[in-house]
């Protein structure tokens, strides 16, 4: 990849993260984009949202038909929630967010998968997927 290509790729992610923040706010969440999230080793999500007692850590991808989320990025969501959010697990949610054209697909990852070391090497969201996370309700 050349520098211009990397810049375009990062701009797409930045755009989708900002669109998600606005969407969450419209749905009654308090939310912010974490500007230093990028591919660092820090346990920071792309976007943090909160509604009532629930805290949501989002990893965001912008893609055409499918989005891949590497295991390391999913682990960062759980590390962030586990190490930095002082709440019971039932109030903390790790969510993958795929911005596929005009469509969003959300997939919440179960705490048990992380605790038992059973996270997939890569999680994949396809445009035709329905997801398991509803912004109206918050979870599942």
PyMOL commands that set and color helices and strands:
alter all, ss='L'
color gray80, all
select helices_A, chain A and resi 3-26+71-84+89-91+111-115
alter helices_A, ss='H'
color red, helices_A
select strands_A, chain A and resi 30-33+47-51+54-63+66-70+92-100+103-109+122-126
alter strands_A, ss='S'
color yellow, strands_A
deselect
rebuild
show_as cartoon
